[in-house]
């Protein structure tokens, strides 16, 4: 199976209609998949611009599957492709295509925050570092992702996360609440994946632990 996959076009209304007549598919493409943020905002003008683009994809003669992003979450994303006969929104759902289960896992709200937030903790807040903020943010995000991976895979528990990330005792309640939110999200994803069979392809706009 040959998929054309792309995302984050972040289209914005230009005030005039754009021409997509030169859009062509690579040879032997079986379907098109967009993985979120087709448009940058959810204004009526932006949704109209997105629908014009998605309509041009719909006319290319292959199925189109699209996953909502944090800039075009599910309700708006669905309205953007409503009425397009070859296009289907994959959000919290599973479909079978040529022997492969496609699992769609998109965003349900605009600009959703991650479950575990660096800025909630003194040791992870890049604003508290003497080094450049962007460098500190990237380094702390990597630390957080490593700790949360170990947490999700049951290598460490809540106390282990606190130790790995130097979370103070006064911040433990906040950490516990945010980890509980993360557990809920992964439980939902687990239930969704249980509906699929091997081989499975997860299509998502969502990073593994939100935008850390």
Secondary structure, DSSP 4 states (H G I P E B T S, - for coil): --EEEE----B---SSPPP-TT--PPTT--EEEE-S-SBS--SHHHHHHHHHHHHHHHTTSSEEEE---SSS-HHHHHHHHTT-TTEEE-SSEEEEETTEEEEEE--SSTTPPPSS-GGGSTTT-GGG-SS-HHHHHHHHHHHHHHHHHHHHTTSS-HHHHHHHTT--GGGHHHHHHHHHHHHHHHHHHHHHHHT--SSEEEEESS-TTS--
